[in-house]
């Protein structure tokens, strides 16, 4: 027998199966585009489509936002002319007969200046002060003539310098209120004896009528002062006049600044329209070598409507002026000199004031900013000059739109901002 081992036959049950780990490794093997075929091309196309849609959306969003948030700034240089003016102007309390309307504003203030006293003189001064006179005698008013006497309990006599009317009693709901009036009294004689504290006064002239005498009284709430007899330092006349002139100028400057501060923007305040009345004599009080000079200034300024005055001057200066809105931009540089014959003190005669207005006036034509923005709304930026050519009050115009790529004005006039800039070369 040969030692031959026969080949074994392999059946299905004898074929070895791959292990689980080997199967997983095969399934995880990556597939290249070449191996994937059309599936790779489809994936790339989808990505491109997504990016395209996103780009279009962003561009559209920017366009919508730029339209919604777009604003325009328009800078207008108005028509402007500077010309000499030499006009006689008439003003009244009401705008009639071609006159300019005026409105009075008043102020009263006391000004003092210390001056060195170099001289000496004998002085006799009477004390003075304010009293309140009461009428508890009748419902009728009572006239007290100049120099009416008022007597204190100590027998000191003071007199009024001007006549006054004392109102009668008022009866309201069964309650009686005496009429009253305040005035100034002066001592009957000079000297410090009359420098008294607050006092009660009677009227000696009514003693023959007991009811009237008891019904009229007067009281002072502050001391009487100023009574003096003796030598006093004095200011030389030239120095006194200089001090008074300086105080008057100070009062004018102060009144001008005060009136300008309180007057509304639409009113014109000029130095030439300020009129002041001063106390008849300056008050001079000395302490050692120093003398205090005091004046009281009662000032009134006549203010004018800015627009009405601008139009009035334009009518006088320009023969071709057609009444279009116009403004004078430099009233402070013009001189307003009043005609002396039109005033009595600080009050105008017949309510009419006449001024000579001179200088170089800067006339600036006005424009309607709202009308301009409405005309430009929705128009092409390049057409701004043709659109605004109908506005004769405009010299030049420039505009900018945000965002910068926009070339059309916003459709809403509210988003078009218009401002005026004066030309420095005019």
Phi, psi and omega in degrees: 000136177275144178276079179245130179258119184290146176296139179273140175280140181260127175255174180302322183288349178262358177282126183287134179269145177292149179285167181296322181293323178294323179294320180294320179298320179294321182289333182275356181298127183293152181250124179281161179306321179298321180287329183283329178076228185292338182298322179294320179295320180295320180296316178297322179295321179296319179296317180298320180295320180296316180295323180295315179297318180297319180296314180298321180296315181296316179299316179297320179297319179297318181296317179295316181296319180295327177288319184288319185264006182295138176223155180230140176245124181244125179253120183253130169258108184287161174295134186214136181222134176249118186225153176293144180232133173214086191234141170266120186249135178247135182229143180223167180294343178227144183283090179220158178057031177077007180275160175276140179282135175237156177226128181274140171235138185234154177207145177230133183208152179255138181233140182227152178214134180273129183232145179285125179271120182251346180249184179211146180208159175277128187235138171232114183237144178266141176290155179209166179178176182263142173230156174250121182264133183245136176250099177247027184255322186208162174280353178271149178286157181233125178271128176249122186281165177307140180074012173303136184273146172231130188243136176276170178297335179274001177089008178282136184255132173236152182231152173273145183271340180226152178293147178223155173251124179263118181300155179281177179295155172242131180247114180233117178059035179084355180261134182257125177244123181292146173287154183210156176207144180258141178208176180253137176241153181236143181299150181287342181212156178285167175120160183287348180302330184270002176280081187250163178280184178307133187219169174250141184234151170241171180249104184302330182295345180263007185298333180288345178239096189300322181294316179292320181299316181283339183276343179250123176223168176216150179221145174251137180261351178226162184293154167278140185213167175101351180292130183200143172220124180150186179278141183218142175297144180226158177266137177298149187304318181296318179292323178296315180298321178296317180297318180295319179298319179294321179293322178295319178294320177298320180294322178294314179297318181294318179297318180299311181295322180294316180294320179297323182291326185265344182282138176298163184298332184278002180249145180258127176248124179235148180298323182291346181259015177259128181236131184235142173242131185249157175305142187309314180231139176293145176277129181239118178233133186248143172224104184066231181271359182257139178234132179260117179262127185230136173232155174246124182250126174251107188247143175229132175246141177256108184264154185236151175292126186300314183292316181296320180292323178297315180295320179301313181292323178297321178295327180282331187265316186258119179290335182261010182294131185252014177090007180293155181303131183210154180219143172269123186268357185222052179302329181296338182269354181268150179261128176245103181253118183285149173278120187301326185289350180269003182232146171237102190070239177249008181257133179289141177286130180056029177060018181241132177245136179240127180240151167259114182259120182226161179129191176253116183264138179261099181272127181237119179287140183261154179225160180267105183298323180294318180297323179294314180296324178291324179290327183276341184305124177079001182271159176291140179301323183292345182262013186300319182293320180290325179293320185269001181296338180285345180269101183290344181278356183259129175272305177218162179214141175229151182216150173224142182239138175243135000293160192297336183278351179289137180236015178231135177295148176305147180288336179269125179295339179295339181263011177246110184263125184245129177227156182252136178229128180282145180277120181295340183274352185286000000 
